[in-house]
C-alpha cells in the first residue's frame, strides 16, 4: 500500500514539474531562427480565436447591434469577416517568436533574450492551464497561457 502512495506522489510531482519543462523548451525555441520547434509548441488557431474574441468584444462596445440591416450592421459583419483574414495573416509562428522575444527584451534588457530570466510568475490556473507572466506586474507584462492539449503543453494565448 505504501508503494502505491509513493507512485501517486511521484506522479503528482511529475505532473507539477511538467509545464515548467515546457517553459524551458520554450526558452530554447524562441531563440532559434528555425520555427519548427516553436510551431510544435503552439496552437495558432486557439491564439487567433482568443484575439478574435477580444476584437469582437471591442467592436461591440463601439458599434451598436440595433439593426443588422443598417450600415452599422453591415460594417460589423465586414469587420468580423476581414478580421478573420487579418488574423490568419498576422498571427504566425514568426509573430509569436517576435512577440515573446520583444516581451523578454523589454522585461530584462537582455540581448539575446532569455525567457527564463524574464519570467516573474509561472503557475497553474487549473489542472490543464498554466500561466506565465513575462515582466513585473504593473509594468506592462505579457501573459502567456499554456493549455494541456493531448499530451503536450501548448501556447493557446498571448496577452501583451
Backbone as JSON Lines, residues from 0, in Angstrom:
{"i":0,"aa":"X","n":[0.83,-1.19,0.0],"ca":[0.0,0.0,0.0],"c":[0.88,1.26,0.0]}
{"i":1,"aa":"X","n":[1.94,1.22,0.73],"ca":[2.84,2.37,0.78],"c":[3.46,2.61,-0.59]}
{"i":2,"aa":"X","n":[3.74,1.56,-1.34],"ca":[4.31,1.67,-2.67],"c":[3.37,2.42,-3.6]}
{"i":3,"aa":"X","n":[2.09,2.15,-3.53],"ca":[1.1,2.83,-4.36],"c":[1.04,4.32,-3.98]}
{"i":4,"aa":"X","n":[1.13,4.61,-2.71],"ca":[1.14,6.01,-2.26],"c":[2.35,6.75,-2.8]}
{"i":5,"aa":"X","n":[3.51,6.1,-2.81],"ca":[4.7,6.73,-3.36],"c":[4.56,6.95,-4.87]}
{"i":6,"aa":"X","n":[3.94,6.01,-5.56],"ca":[3.73,6.17,-7.0],"c":[2.8,7.35,-7.29]}
{"i":7,"aa":"X","n":[1.75,7.48,-6.49],"ca":[0.82,8.6,-6.67],"c":[1.54,9.92,-6.39]}
{"i":8,"aa":"X","n":[2.33,9.96,-5.34],"ca":[3.1,11.16,-5.01],"c":[4.08,11.51,-6.12]}
{"i":9,"aa":"X","n":[4.78,10.52,-6.63],"ca":[5.72,10.73,-7.72],"c":[5.01,11.23,-8.97]}
{"i":10,"aa":"X","n":[3.84,10.68,-9.28],"ca":[3.06,11.12,-10.44],"c":[2.61,12.57,-10.26]}
{"i":11,"aa":"X","n":[2.18,12.95,-9.06],"ca":[1.74,14.32,-8.8],"c":[2.91,15.31,-8.93]}
{"i":12,"aa":"X","n":[4.07,14.92,-8.44],"ca":[5.25,15.79,-8.57],"c":[5.64,15.93,-10.03]}
{"i":13,"aa":"X","n":[5.61,14.83,-10.77],"ca":[5.93,14.86,-12.2],"c":[4.97,15.75,-12.97]}
{"i":14,"aa":"X","n":[3.68,15.65,-12.65],"ca":[2.68,16.48,-13.31],"c":[2.9,17.96,-12.97]}
{"i":15,"aa":"X","n":[3.3,18.25,-11.76],"ca":[3.56,19.63,-11.36],"c":[4.78,20.23,-12.03]}
{"i":16,"aa":"X","n":[5.76,19.41,-12.32],"ca":[7.0,19.88,-12.96],"c":[6.87,19.97,-14.48]}
{"i":17,"aa":"X","n":[5.99,19.21,-15.06],"ca":[5.84,19.09,-16.5],"c":[5.71,20.43,-17.23]}
{"i":18,"aa":"X","n":[4.82,21.34,-16.84],"ca":[4.74,22.6,-17.58],"c":[5.98,23.48,-17.44]}
{"i":19,"aa":"X","n":[6.69,23.36,-16.34],"ca":[7.93,24.13,-16.18],"c":[8.98,23.65,-17.18]}
{"i":20,"aa":"X","n":[8.97,22.37,-17.48],"ca":[9.85,21.83,-18.51],"c":[9.46,22.42,-19.88]}
{"i":21,"aa":"X","n":[8.17,22.6,-20.1],"ca":[7.72,23.23,-21.35],"c":[8.19,24.67,-21.45]}
{"i":22,"aa":"X","n":[8.22,25.38,-20.33],"ca":[8.74,26.75,-20.32],"c":[10.23,26.74,-20.68]}
{"i":23,"aa":"X","n":[10.96,25.77,-20.17],"ca":[12.37,25.62,-20.5],"c":[12.54,25.35,-22.0]}
{"i":24,"aa":"X","n":[11.71,24.48,-22.56],"ca":[11.75,24.19,-24.0],"c":[11.4,25.43,-24.81]}
{"i":25,"aa":"X","n":[10.44,26.2,-24.31],"ca":[10.03,27.43,-24.99],"c":[11.17,28.44,-25.04]}
{"i":26,"aa":"X","n":[11.96,28.5,-23.97],"ca":[13.12,29.39,-23.94],"c":[14.08,29.04,-25.08]}
{"i":27,"aa":"X","n":[14.32,27.77,-25.3],"ca":[15.18,27.36,-26.42],"c":[14.53,27.65,-27.76]}
{"i":28,"aa":"X","n":[13.22,27.42,-27.86],"ca":[12.53,27.56,-29.14],"c":[12.48,29.0,-29.63]}
{"i":29,"aa":"X","n":[12.32,29.97,-28.74],"ca":[12.23,31.36,-29.22],"c":[13.59,31.93,-29.6]}
{"i":30,"aa":"X","n":[14.66,31.28,-29.17],"ca":[15.98,31.78,-29.53],"c":[16.47,31.23,-30.87]}
{"i":31,"aa":"X","n":[15.81,30.2,-31.38],"ca":[16.21,29.61,-32.66],"c":[15.55,30.36,-33.82]}
{"i":32,"aa":"X","n":[16.25,30.47,-34.94],"ca":[15.68,31.09,-36.13],"c":[14.71,30.15,-36.83]}
{"i":33,"aa":"X","n":[14.95,28.86,-36.72],"ca":[14.05,27.86,-37.3],"c":[12.8,27.78,-36.43]}
{"i":34,"aa":"X","n":[11.64,27.95,-37.04],"ca":[10.39,27.99,-36.28],"c":[9.75,26.65,-36.05]}
{"i":35,"aa":"X","n":[10.38,25.55,-36.47],"ca":[9.74,24.24,-36.36],"c":[9.55,23.81,-34.9]}
{"i":36,"aa":"X","n":[10.53,24.05,-34.06],"ca":[10.4,23.67,-32.65],"c":[9.34,24.52,-31.96]}
{"i":37,"aa":"X","n":[9.29,25.8,-32.28],"ca":[8.27,26.67,-31.7],"c":[6.89,26.31,-32.22]}
{"i":38,"aa":"X","n":[6.79,25.97,-33.5],"ca":[5.5,25.62,-34.09],"c":[4.87,24.42,-33.41]}
{"i":39,"aa":"X","n":[5.69,23.48,-32.95],"ca":[5.18,22.31,-32.23],"c":[4.58,22.68,-30.89]}
{"i":40,"aa":"X","n":[4.98,23.82,-30.35],"ca":[4.53,24.24,-29.03],"c":[3.36,25.22,-29.09]}
{"i":41,"aa":"X","n":[2.81,25.45,-30.28],"ca":[1.76,26.44,-30.46],"c":[0.46,25.8,-30.92]}
{"i":42,"aa":"X","n":[-0.63,26.4,-30.49],"ca":[-1.94,26.14,-31.07],"c":[-2.37,27.47,-31.68]}
{"i":43,"aa":"X","n":[-1.93,27.71,-32.93],"ca":[-2.17,29.0,-33.56],"c":[-3.65,29.32,-33.68]}
{"i":44,"aa":"X","n":[-4.47,28.31,-33.94],"ca":[-5.9,28.57,-34.08],"c":[-6.49,29.05,-32.77]}
{"i":45,"aa":"X","n":[-6.06,28.5,-31.66],"ca":[-6.55,28.96,-30.36],"c":[-6.1,30.39,-30.08]}
{"i":46,"aa":"X","n":[-4.87,30.73,-30.45],"ca":[-4.38,32.09,-30.26],"c":[-5.21,33.05,-31.1]}
{"i":47,"aa":"X","n":[-5.45,32.68,-32.36],"ca":[-6.27,33.52,-33.24],"c":[-7.69,33.67,-32.7]}
{"i":48,"aa":"X","n":[-8.26,32.58,-32.21],"ca":[-9.63,32.64,-31.66],"c":[-9.7,33.57,-30.45]}
{"i":49,"aa":"X","n":[-8.69,33.54,-29.59],"ca":[-8.68,34.43,-28.43],"c":[-8.57,35.9,-28.86]}
{"i":50,"aa":"X","n":[-7.73,36.18,-29.86],"ca":[-7.63,37.55,-30.35],"c":[-8.93,37.97,-31.03]}
{"i":51,"aa":"X","n":[-9.54,37.05,-31.78],"ca":[-10.81,37.35,-32.44],"c":[-11.88,37.7,-31.4]}
{"i":52,"aa":"X","n":[-11.9,36.97,-30.31],"ca":[-12.86,37.24,-29.24],"c":[-12.62,38.63,-28.63]}
{"i":53,"aa":"X","n":[-11.36,38.99,-28.42],"ca":[-11.06,40.32,-27.88],"c":[-11.46,41.43,-28.85]}
{"i":54,"aa":"X","n":[-11.2,41.21,-30.14],"ca":[-11.58,42.21,-31.14],"c":[-13.1,42.34,-31.21]}
{"i":55,"aa":"X","n":[-13.8,41.21,-31.19],"ca":[-15.27,41.24,-31.26],"c":[-15.86,41.98,-30.07]}
{"i":56,"aa":"X","n":[-15.31,41.77,-28.89],"ca":[-15.84,42.47,-27.72],"c":[-15.53,43.96,-27.81]}
{"i":57,"aa":"X","n":[-14.43,44.34,-28.42],"ca":[-14.12,45.74,-28.62],"c":[-15.03,46.39,-29.64]}
{"i":58,"aa":"X","n":[-15.36,45.65,-30.71],"ca":[-16.26,46.17,-31.75],"c":[-17.66,46.33,-31.18]}
{"i":59,"aa":"X","n":[-18.1,45.42,-30.34],"ca":[-19.43,45.52,-29.74],"c":[-19.57,46.79,-28.92]}
{"i":60,"aa":"X","n":[-18.5,47.21,-28.28],"ca":[-18.55,48.42,-27.49],"c":[-18.6,49.69,-28.34]}
{"i":61,"aa":"X","n":[-18.06,49.6,-29.56],"ca":[-18.0,50.77,-30.43],"c":[-19.19,50.83,-31.39]}
{"i":62,"aa":"X","n":[-19.54,49.66,-31.97],"ca":[-20.62,49.62,-32.95],"c":[-21.84,48.94,-32.34]}
{"i":63,"aa":"X","n":[-22.95,49.65,-32.2],"ca":[-24.14,49.06,-31.59],"c":[-24.75,47.97,-32.48]}
{"i":64,"aa":"X","n":[-25.53,47.08,-31.87],"ca":[-26.14,45.96,-32.58],"c":[-27.63,46.16,-32.79]}
{"i":65,"aa":"X","n":[-28.08,47.39,-32.92],"ca":[-29.51,47.67,-33.02],"c":[-30.16,47.0,-34.22]}
{"i":66,"aa":"X","n":[-29.64,47.24,-35.43],"ca":[-30.27,46.75,-36.64],"c":[-29.21,46.12,-37.54]}
{"i":67,"aa":"X","n":[-29.4,44.84,-37.85],"ca":[-28.42,44.14,-38.68],"c":[-28.46,44.61,-40.12]}
{"i":68,"aa":"X","n":[-29.6,45.19,-40.58],"ca":[-29.73,45.65,-41.96],"c":[-29.22,47.07,-42.17]}
{"i":69,"aa":"X","n":[-28.82,47.74,-41.11],"ca":[-28.34,49.12,-41.23],"c":[-26.89,49.13,-41.69]}
{"i":70,"aa":"X","n":[-26.39,50.31,-41.94],"ca":[-24.99,50.49,-42.35],"c":[-24.06,50.02,-41.24]}
{"i":71,"aa":"X","n":[-24.42,50.31,-40.0],"ca":[-23.59,49.89,-38.87],"c":[-23.55,48.36,-38.78]}
{"i":72,"aa":"X","n":[-24.69,47.71,-39.03],"ca":[-24.72,46.24,-39.05],"c":[-23.84,45.68,-40.14]}
{"i":73,"aa":"X","n":[-23.87,46.32,-41.31],"ca":[-23.03,45.88,-42.42],"c":[-21.56,46.04,-42.08]}
{"i":74,"aa":"X","n":[-21.21,47.16,-41.45],"ca":[-19.82,47.4,-41.04],"c":[-19.38,46.34,-40.04]}
{"i":75,"aa":"X","n":[-20.23,46.0,-39.08],"ca":[-19.89,44.97,-38.09],"c":[-19.6,43.63,-38.76]}
{"i":76,"aa":"X","n":[-20.43,43.24,-39.72],"ca":[-20.24,41.97,-40.42],"c":[-18.92,41.97,-41.18]}
{"i":77,"aa":"X","n":[-18.61,43.06,-41.85],"ca":[-17.37,43.12,-42.62],"c":[-16.14,43.2,-41.73]}
{"i":78,"aa":"X","n":[-16.25,43.87,-40.59],"ca":[-15.13,43.89,-39.65],"c":[-14.83,42.47,-39.19]}
{"i":79,"aa":"X","n":[-15.88,41.7,-38.9],"ca":[-15.68,40.32,-38.47],"c":[-15.05,39.49,-39.59]}
{"i":80,"aa":"X","n":[-15.54,39.65,-40.81],"ca":[-15.02,38.88,-41.94],"c":[-13.57,39.25,-42.24]}
{"i":81,"aa":"X","n":[-13.3,40.55,-42.3],"ca":[-11.94,41.0,-42.57],"c":[-11.01,40.7,-41.41]}
{"i":82,"aa":"X","n":[-11.56,40.74,-40.19],"ca":[-10.75,40.44,-39.02],"c":[-10.22,39.03,-39.03]}
{"i":83,"aa":"X","n":[-11.06,38.08,-39.49],"ca":[-10.61,36.69,-39.58],"c":[-9.45,36.55,-40.54]}
{"i":84,"aa":"X","n":[-9.57,37.18,-41.71],"ca":[-8.5,37.11,-42.71],"c":[-7.23,37.79,-42.19]}
{"i":85,"aa":"X","n":[-7.39,38.91,-41.52],"ca":[-6.22,39.63,-41.0],"c":[-5.52,38.81,-39.93]}
{"i":86,"aa":"X","n":[-6.3,38.17,-39.06],"ca":[-5.68,37.35,-38.01],"c":[-4.94,36.16,-38.59]}
{"i":87,"aa":"X","n":[-5.49,35.56,-39.64],"ca":[-4.81,34.44,-40.3],"c":[-3.44,34.86,-40.82]}
{"i":88,"aa":"X","n":[-3.38,36.07,-41.35],"ca":[-2.12,36.56,-41.91],"c":[-1.17,37.1,-40.85]}
{"i":89,"aa":"X","n":[-1.71,37.69,-39.81],"ca":[-0.87,38.37,-38.82],"c":[-0.31,37.43,-37.76]}
{"i":90,"aa":"X","n":[-1.12,36.52,-37.27],"ca":[-0.68,35.65,-36.18],"c":[-0.08,34.39,-36.77]}
{"i":91,"aa":"X","n":[1.24,34.38,-36.8],"ca":[2.01,33.27,-37.35],"c":[3.07,32.86,-36.32]}
{"i":92,"aa":"X","n":[3.81,31.84,-36.65],"ca":[4.89,31.39,-35.78],"c":[5.92,32.5,-35.61]}
{"i":93,"aa":"X","n":[6.24,33.21,-36.69],"ca":[7.2,34.31,-36.6],"c":[6.69,35.43,-35.72]}
{"i":94,"aa":"X","n":[5.38,35.73,-35.8],"ca":[4.79,36.76,-34.95],"c":[4.89,36.36,-33.48]}
{"i":95,"aa":"X","n":[4.63,35.09,-33.18],"ca":[4.72,34.62,-31.8],"c":[6.15,34.74,-31.3]}
{"i":96,"aa":"X","n":[7.11,34.32,-32.1],"ca":[8.51,34.41,-31.69],"c":[8.91,35.87,-31.45]}
{"i":97,"aa":"X","n":[8.54,36.76,-32.37],"ca":[8.88,38.18,-32.22],"c":[8.2,38.77,-30.99]}
{"i":98,"aa":"X","n":[6.94,38.45,-30.76],"ca":[6.21,38.97,-29.61],"c":[6.86,38.52,-28.31]}
{"i":99,"aa":"X","n":[7.2,37.25,-28.22],"ca":[7.83,36.73,-27.0],"c":[9.23,37.3,-26.81]}
{"i":100,"aa":"X","n":[9.99,37.38,-27.88],"ca":[11.34,37.94,-27.77],"c":[11.3,39.4,-27.35]}
{"i":101,"aa":"X","n":[10.38,40.17,-27.93],"ca":[10.24,41.58,-27.57],"c":[9.83,41.74,-26.1]}
{"i":102,"aa":"X","n":[8.92,40.87,-25.64],"ca":[8.48,40.93,-24.24],"c":[9.63,40.62,-23.3]}
{"i":103,"aa":"X","n":[10.43,39.63,-23.66],"ca":[11.58,39.26,-22.81],"c":[12.62,40.37,-22.82]}
{"i":104,"aa":"X","n":[12.89,40.94,-23.98],"ca":[13.86,42.03,-24.06],"c":[13.39,43.24,-23.26]}
{"i":105,"aa":"X","n":[12.1,43.55,-23.34],"ca":[11.56,44.67,-22.57],"c":[11.66,44.42,-21.08]}
{"i":106,"aa":"X","n":[11.41,43.18,-20.66],"ca":[11.43,42.86,-19.23],"c":[12.85,42.8,-18.65]}
{"i":107,"aa":"X","n":[13.81,42.33,-19.45],"ca":[15.15,42.12,-18.91],"c":[16.21,43.03,-19.49]}
{"i":108,"aa":"X","n":[15.99,43.54,-20.68],"ca":[17.0,44.34,-21.35],"c":[18.13,43.5,-21.92]}
{"i":109,"aa":"X","n":[17.96,42.18,-21.93],"ca":[19.0,41.28,-22.42],"c":[18.91,41.11,-23.94]}
{"i":110,"aa":"X","n":[20.05,40.93,-24.53],"ca":[20.1,40.55,-25.93],"c":[21.25,39.58,-26.1]}
{"i":111,"aa":"X","n":[21.05,38.37,-26.48],"ca":[19.8,37.73,-26.87],"c":[18.89,37.52,-25.66]}
{"i":112,"aa":"X","n":[17.58,37.5,-25.92],"ca":[16.63,37.38,-24.81],"c":[16.57,35.96,-24.26]}
{"i":113,"aa":"X","n":[16.56,35.85,-22.93],"ca":[16.41,34.56,-22.26],"c":[15.11,34.59,-21.49]}
{"i":114,"aa":"X","n":[14.18,33.76,-21.91],"ca":[12.84,33.75,-21.33],"c":[12.87,33.46,-19.84]}
{"i":115,"aa":"X","n":[13.69,32.53,-19.41],"ca":[13.72,32.15,-18.0],"c":[14.1,33.31,-17.09]}
{"i":116,"aa":"X","n":[14.91,34.23,-17.61],"ca":[15.3,35.39,-16.8],"c":[14.16,36.4,-16.68]}
{"i":117,"aa":"X","n":[13.22,36.38,-17.63],"ca":[12.14,37.37,-17.64],"c":[10.87,36.88,-16.95]}
{"i":118,"aa":"X","n":[10.78,35.59,-16.67],"ca":[9.56,35.05,-16.07],"c":[9.47,35.52,-14.62]}
{"i":119,"aa":"X","n":[8.39,36.25,-14.32],"ca":[8.16,36.76,-12.98],"c":[7.19,35.86,-12.21]}
{"i":120,"aa":"X","n":[6.34,35.15,-12.95],"ca":[5.34,34.29,-12.33],"c":[5.02,33.17,-13.3]}
{"i":121,"aa":"X","n":[4.92,31.97,-12.8],"ca":[4.51,30.82,-13.61],"c":[3.85,29.8,-12.69]}
{"i":122,"aa":"X","n":[2.56,29.57,-12.91],"ca":[1.84,28.6,-12.07],"c":[0.55,28.18,-12.76]}
{"i":123,"aa":"X","n":[-0.05,27.14,-12.22],"ca":[-1.28,26.58,-12.77],"c":[-2.46,27.52,-12.54]}
{"i":124,"aa":"X","n":[-3.3,27.68,-13.57],"ca":[-4.61,28.32,-13.41],"c":[-5.65,27.25,-13.07]}
{"i":125,"aa":"X","n":[-5.49,26.1,-13.67],"ca":[-6.31,24.93,-13.39],"c":[-5.46,23.71,-13.74]}
{"i":126,"aa":"X","n":[-6.04,22.56,-13.65],"ca":[-5.24,21.35,-13.88],"c":[-4.71,21.25,-15.31]}
{"i":127,"aa":"X","n":[-5.37,21.93,-16.27],"ca":[-4.93,21.84,-17.66],"c":[-4.56,23.2,-18.27]}
{"i":128,"aa":"X","n":[-4.38,24.21,-17.43],"ca":[-3.98,25.54,-17.9],"c":[-2.89,26.08,-17.0]}
{"i":129,"aa":"X","n":[-1.9,26.7,-17.62],"ca":[-0.71,27.18,-16.93],"c":[-0.43,28.59,-17.44]}
{"i":130,"aa":"X","n":[-0.2,29.53,-16.54],"ca":[0.0,30.92,-16.9],"c":[1.43,31.35,-16.6]}
{"i":131,"aa":"X","n":[2.03,32.04,-17.56],"ca":[3.38,32.59,-17.42],"c":[3.25,34.1,-17.55]}
{"i":132,"aa":"X","n":[3.86,34.83,-16.62],"ca":[3.9,36.29,-16.73],"c":[5.34,36.7,-17.01]}
{"i":133,"aa":"X","n":[5.53,37.36,-18.14],"ca":[6.85,37.86,-18.54],"c":[6.9,39.33,-18.16]}
{"i":134,"aa":"X","n":[7.73,39.66,-17.21],"ca":[7.84,41.03,-16.73],"c":[7.11,41.19,-15.41]}
{"i":135,"aa":"X","n":[7.37,42.28,-14.76],"ca":[6.78,42.55,-13.44],"c":[5.35,43.05,-13.59]}
{"i":136,"aa":"X","n":[4.52,42.67,-12.64],"ca":[3.14,43.12,-12.6],"c":[3.1,44.63,-12.43]}
{"i":137,"aa":"X","n":[2.27,45.3,-13.21],"ca":[2.18,46.74,-13.14],"c":[3.13,47.47,-14.07]}
{"i":138,"aa":"X","n":[3.99,46.72,-14.75],"ca":[4.95,47.34,-15.67],"c":[4.75,46.83,-17.09]}
{"i":139,"aa":"X","n":[3.5,46.58,-17.45],"ca":[3.18,46.12,-18.8],"c":[3.66,44.72,-19.11]}
{"i":140,"aa":"X","n":[3.34,43.74,-18.26],"ca":[3.81,42.39,-18.52],"c":[3.06,41.74,-19.68]}
{"i":141,"aa":"X","n":[3.64,40.7,-20.22],"ca":[3.0,39.87,-21.23],"c":[2.63,38.55,-20.56]}
{"i":142,"aa":"X","n":[1.41,38.12,-20.74],"ca":[0.95,36.86,-20.18],"c":[0.87,35.82,-21.29]}
{"i":143,"aa":"X","n":[1.4,34.65,-21.01],"ca":[1.37,33.54,-21.95],"c":[0.62,32.4,-21.28]}
{"i":144,"aa":"X","n":[-0.42,31.92,-21.95],"ca":[-1.22,30.83,-21.38],"c":[-0.9,29.54,-22.13]}
{"i":145,"aa":"X","n":[-0.51,28.54,-21.36],"ca":[-0.3,27.2,-21.9],"c":[-1.5,26.35,-21.53]}
{"i":146,"aa":"X","n":[-1.92,25.5,-22.46],"ca":[-3.01,24.57,-22.18],"c":[-2.53,23.16,-22.52]}
{"i":147,"aa":"X","n":[-3.01,22.21,-21.75],"ca":[-2.68,20.82,-22.0],"c":[-3.57,20.31,-23.12]}
{"i":148,"aa":"X","n":[-2.97,20.07,-24.27],"ca":[-3.7,19.57,-25.44],"c":[-3.11,18.22,-25.78]}
{"i":149,"aa":"X","n":[-3.9,17.2,-25.57],"ca":[-3.4,15.85,-25.76],"c":[-2.37,15.54,-24.69]}
{"i":150,"aa":"X","n":[-1.14,15.31,-25.12],"ca":[-0.05,15.01,-24.19],"c":[1.0,16.1,-24.16]}
{"i":151,"aa":"X","n":[0.66,17.27,-24.69],"ca":[1.62,18.37,-24.78],"c":[1.04,19.64,-24.19]}
{"i":152,"aa":"X","n":[1.91,20.45,-23.59],"ca":[1.55,21.8,-23.17],"c":[1.81,22.71,-24.35]}
{"i":153,"aa":"X","n":[0.78,23.42,-24.81],"ca":[0.92,24.3,-25.97],"c":[0.45,25.7,-25.62]}
{"i":154,"aa":"X","n":[1.04,26.68,-26.27],"ca":[0.64,28.07,-26.08],"c":[-0.71,28.26,-26.78]}
{"i":155,"aa":"X","n":[-1.7,28.72,-26.02],"ca":[-3.02,28.96,-26.58],"c":[-3.43,30.42,-26.5]}
{"i":156,"aa":"X","n":[-2.66,31.25,-25.84],"ca":[-3.0,32.67,-25.78],"c":[-1.76,33.47,-25.36]}
{"i":157,"aa":"X","n":[-1.63,34.64,-25.96],"ca":[-0.58,35.6,-25.6],"c":[-1.3,36.93,-25.38]}
{"i":158,"aa":"X","n":[-1.14,37.48,-24.2],"ca":[-1.82,38.72,-23.86],"c":[-0.77,39.78,-23.54]}
{"i":159,"aa":"X","n":[-0.48,40.64,-24.53],"ca":[0.54,41.68,-24.29],"c":[0.02,42.81,-23.43]}
